Amino acid sequence: MKNIKYIFIILLLFALYGQKAQAQKSITGKIFTIDGKGNKNPLGFAAVVWENTNTGVSADENGRFVIKRNNDETTNLIASFIGYTSDTLAVVPEAEEVEFVLYEVTQLLNESTVVARQKGSYISKLSPVMTEVITQAGLSKLACCNLAESFENSASVSVGYSDAVSGARQIRMLGLAGTYVQMLDENIPTLRGIASTYGLSFTPGQWLESIQVSKGTSSVLNGYEAITGQINVEHRKPDNSEPLFVNLYGDDDVRFEANVTSALKLNDKLSTVIFAHGATDAKAHDENNDGFIDSPKRKQINVGNRWLYSADKVIMHFGYRFLTESRESGQMHADMPNAYISNINNKHFNAYAKIGLPFNESGSRSLALIASYAYHRQNSYFGKKIYNAQQNSFISNILWQSAFDKAEKHRYTAGATFAYDNYRELFADSKFANSWTGDRTETVSGAFAQYTLKPDEKFDLLAGLRIDRNNMYKETLVTPRMHLRYNFAKNSTVRASAGRGLYSPNVISSNIGILATGRKIIVDENIKMEKAWTLGASFTQNFKVGENQSGYVSFDYFHTDFQNQTIVDVEESDEFIRISNLNGKSYSNSYQADFSIDPFMRFNIFATFRYNQTKVNMSRGLVEKPLVDRFKALVNLSYSTKFEKWRFDFTAQLNGGSRLPFYAAQTWNKERSKSYPLFFAQITKKYKNLDIYLGCENIGNYIQKQAIINAQNPFDDKFDASVIYAPLMGRKIYLGIRFKLNRTGDI
C-alpha cells in the first residue's frame, strides 16, 4: 500500500540519530529593554548565541529563554535584536541564570539614529523545518504594498494572476497551487476557504514585521492542511513598535496607498497597536490593447487593532480586523451595449484571542488557548456568470507543552482542535441555465501530539501525529509528520522531512479563474478530500568572508505525491470545464539552490534558482500541468552607505516558460510560453525619522501581449481570460515615504 511506503520512510528517519549526547547544564535568562521613562520591559523574540558559534536560541514573547551550556570553552553569551544594541555577558561556570538589557541603537551625538543592518531574508539556522525568513528589511526592498507583492525576491514562492479579469493573485510553492499552502497569522490559521481567493491582497506589507516561509508539511499543531508548506506572517508588535508609523505610496498607474500604525504602551502590562490602510486604483489600463482592463479598478479600506497583556502568570494576545473592498473590471468601454463587466465586492472580519499560562520561569511548561472567528462575504459577477458566497468560521486550539526530563532534551506538546466552517455558495450561469449550490457545514474535531528530541544544539527531531474526524467526509483522518535537523559540522546543516497533508476543496473559489471563460462549468458529484504525501531534504552551508562578512549556500529537494486531488480539466472539451476527482497520478518535484554572500561591508548578493516538474493525469493522459513555470532564477543586489543613509536595491528575475493548455496552444500556435525577464530597482534615502524611496517595477516593460482568447466576443464559448503566464501590467514607477516616530516622542 502507498501509505505503508511513507510510514516506513518516517520510521527510518526516526532512526537516523542514535548517539547519546552528553548531559549539559541549562542556563535560563531574560532579556529586557529600557523605555523612555527608565522602566525595564521584557524584549521578546531576541536572539541569544554563544560567541563565535552557531549555537543559539530565540527568546519567547516574554523575553525568557533557556540555552544549553556550550561544551567548548566559550564563556561569552551574546543577546541581540534588530534596532537594539547587543549585550555580551561573561558566563561563569557556576552561573544558572543571566539577565540582559538591550538599548535602542541611538547615537546621542548629532541626534541621529543608527539601526543595525538586517538581512532581507535568510534561512533559519535553528528551525528543524526548512524555513526562509523574509525580514522587515526585505519587505522594504520593494514597495510590498500587500502580501501578494512580498515575494519578488524569493524563488520559494511564485505569485501570478489567476485570470485577466478578477485581479486575483495566486501563489505557488513546490510547483503546486497556493491552496496547498497553509496561511498563518502569528501561528493562527487564516485566509481559509472563500477568503483565500483574494486574501493575499488583504494583508498590507507595511503592517508586517516578518514572513516565515516553511517548506513541506510543517508542524501538526495548526491542523492537517499544509501539503506543500506554511506561510506565517508576523505583524508589528504592540510592545516594541513605533508610537507612530506612516507609509504613503503612489505610482504612475494612479495607484495610491496609505498605511498608519500606532503602538501604545498603556502600562507595564498592557499595550496595543492600531492599524489602518486605504488603497485605490482609480484608472483603467489596457496596455495590450485587447479592449479589457488589465487590472481591476479597486478600492480597499482595512483597519485592525491588536492587544498584548503580559504578566508573570498569564500572557494574552487578542485583536480584530475589518476589511471592505470593491473591484471593477471587464471591457474598457463599459457603457457600450452588451458589454462584458465584472464587479467583485469583498467584506471580511476576523477576531482572535491567544492566552498563554506559563507554569515555570522559562515558559517551557505552559498551557495555551487559542480561538479565532472569521466572517467573509463575496458577491461577484463575471459577464453572465454569478458567484456569491458567504463563510463563517471558528477555530479553537488548546495546547499543553512540557518536558519529560529536567534537562528538557525530550519535550512534547499535546492538545485538541475544533474547527467549524459554514459555507453558503451560489454559482449561476444564465447563458447555460447552469447553477451549482455549495451550501455545507464542515466540522473537524481532533487531537494531536508532537514530540521534540533535542539532546544538544546540533540535533533536532520533531515528530507529530494528528487524528481528526471530519463530518463531511465521514472518515477518520490520520496525519503523521516528521522533521529532522542535524549540524554534522560547525556550519553545515542537513534537514529531512516527511509527512501527510489534507485539504478540503472549495471547487469554485479556489479556481476563480474558470469564471473568466465562456465555457460551461461541470462539477462532478462526490468531490473527495485532497490527500498527499510530501518528502523533502536540504543542505545548508554557512561560511565566513574575511573577518566580518558571511554567506551561505543551500540546496533543497521536495517531492509531493497525491493520493487524491481535485482536478480542473480545461482540456477535455472546448465546450466545458470539468471539475472531478483525480483518476491516476499527480505529483511534483521541486529543486532549489540559494546563495548569499556579503563580499564587503554593507553589500549583499543573493542568488537563487528553482526548477519544477509537475505532472497530472487528466483527460489527455499524464501531462505536464499547464501554466506552471518550469524554473525561476533570481539575483538581488543590495548596498547601503554608512549608517544606511542611502540604500540601493536591484533585482533581476528570469521566469521559465510553461505549457499552455491545448486549446490555447492551437489558438496562439505555440505549445509553451517563452521565458521572460523582470527587473526591479529601488533607491531609499534615510533621514532620522523619515525614509523616502523611489523605485521602478518591470523596468523592461514586459507584458503578456496575448492574454485573452477571443476577446472581441466575450460571451462566446471560445472566450477565455484564464490563460495567464506573465505580467499584465508594464513598467511602473513609484514614490513613497515611511515616517517613524520613535518611542521617546522625539522627531
C-alpha positions, 0 to 999 in steps of 0.5 A: 500500500502507498501509505505503508511506503511513507510510514516506513520512510518516517520510521527510518528517519526516526532512526537516523540519530542514535548517539547519546549526547552528553548531559549539559547544564541549562542556563535560563535568562531574560532579556529586557529593554529600557523605555523612555521613562527608565522602566525595564520591559521584557524584549521578546523574540531576541536572539541569544548565541554563544560567541563565535558559534552557531549555537543559539536560541530565540527568546519567547514573547516574554523575553525568557529563554533557556540555552544549553551550556556550550561544551567548548570553552566559550564563556561569552553569551551574546543577546541581540535584536534588530534596532537594539544594541547587543549585550555580551555577558561573561558566563561563569561556570557556576552561573544558572541564570543571566539577565540582559538589557538591550538599548535602542541603537541611538547615537546621542551625538548629532541626534541621529539614529543608527539601526543595525543592518538586517538581512532581507531574508535568510534561512533559519539556522535553528528551525528543524523545518526548512524555513526562509525568513523574509525580514522587515528589511526585505519587505522594504526592498520593494514597495510590498504594498500587500502580501501578494507583492512580498515575494519578488525576491524569493524563488520559494514562492511564485505569485501570478494572476489567476485570470485577466479579469478578477485581479486575483493573485495566486501563489505557488510553492513546490510547483503546486497551487497556493491552496496547498499552502497553509496561511498563518497569522502569528501561528493562527490559521487564516485566509481559509476557504472563500477568503483565500481567493483574494486574501493575499491582497488583504494583508498590507506589507507595511503592517508586517514585521516578518514572513516565515516561509516553511517548506513541506508539511510543517508542524501538526499543531495548526491542523492537517492542511499544509501539503506543500508548506506554511506561510506565517506572517508576523505583524508589528508588535504592540510592545516594541513598535513605533508610537507612530508609523506612516507609509504613503505610496503612489505610482504612475498607474494612479495607484495610491496607498496609505498605511498608519500604525500606532503602538501604545504602551498603556502600562507595564502590562498592557499595550496595543497597536492600531492599524489602518490602510486605504488603497485605490486604483482609480484608472483603467489600463489596457496596455495590450490593447485587447479592449479589457482592463488589465487590472481591476479598478479597486478600492480597499479600506482595512483597519485592525487593532491588536492587544498584548497583556503580559504578566508573570502568570498569564500572557494574552494576545487578542485583536480584530480586523475589518476589511471592505473592498470593491473591484471593477473590471471587464471591457474598457468601454463599459457603457457600450451595449452588451458589454462584458463587466465584472464587479467583485465586492469583498467584506471580511472580519476576523477576531482572535484571542491567544492566552498563554499560562506559563507554569515555570520561569522559562515558559517551557511548561505552559498551557495555551488557548487559542480561538479565532472567528472569521466572517467573509462575504463575496458577491461577484459577477463575471459577464453572465456568470454569478458567484456569491458566497458567504463563510463563517468560521471558528477555530479553537486550539488548546495546547499543553507543552512540557518536558519529560526530563529536567534537562528538557532534551525530550519535550512534547506538546499535546492538545485538541482542535475544533474547527467549524466552517459554514459555507453558503455558495451560489454559482449561476450561469444564465447563458447555460441555465447552469447553477451549482449550490455549495451550501455545507457545514464542515466540522473537524474535531481532533487531537494531536501530539508532537514530540521534540528530541533535542539532546544538544544544539546540533540535533533536532527531531520533531515528530507529530501525529494528528487524528481528526474526524471530519463530518463531511467526509465521514472518515477518520483522518490520520496525519503523521509528520516528521522533521529532522535537523542535524549540524554534522559540522560547525556550519553545515546543516542537513534537514529531512522531512516527511509527512501527510497533508489534507485539504478540503476543496472549495471547487469554485473559489479556489479556481476563480479563474474558470469564471473568466471563460465562456465555457460551461462549468461541470462539477462532478458529484462526490468531490473527495478530500485532497490527500498527499504525501510530501518528502523533502531534504536540504543542505545548508552551508554557512561560511565566513568572508574575511573577518566580518562578512558571511554567506551561505549556500543551500540546496533543497529537494521536495517531492509531493505525491497525491493520493487524491486531488481535485482536478480542473480539466480545461482540456477535455472539451472546448465546450466545458470545464470539468471539475472531478476527482483525480483518476491516476497520478499527480505529483511534483518535484521541486529543486532549489539552490540559494546563495548569499554572500556579503563580499564587503561591508554593507553589500549583499548578493543573493542568488537563487534558482528553482526548477519544477516538474509537475505532472497530472493525469487528466483527460489527455493522459499524464501531462505536464500541468499547464501554466506552471513555470518550469524554473525561476532564477533570481539575483538581488543586489543590495548596498547601503552607505554608512549608517544606511543613509542611502540604500540601493536595491536591484533585482533581476528575475528570469521566469521559465516558460510553461505549457499552455493548455491545448486549446490555447496552444492551437489558438496562439500556435505555440505549445509553451510560453517563452521565458521572460525577464523582470527587473526591479530597482529601488533607491531609499534615502534615510533621514532620522525619522523619515525614509523616502524611496523611489523605485521602478517595477518591470523596468523592461516593460514586459507584458503578456501581449496575448492574454485573452482568447477571443476577446472581441466576443466575450460571451462566446464559448471560445472566450477565455481570460484564464490563460495567464503566464506573465505580467499584465501590467508594464513598467511602473514607477513609484514614490513613497515615504515611511515616517517613524516616530520613535518611542521617546516622542522625539522627531 
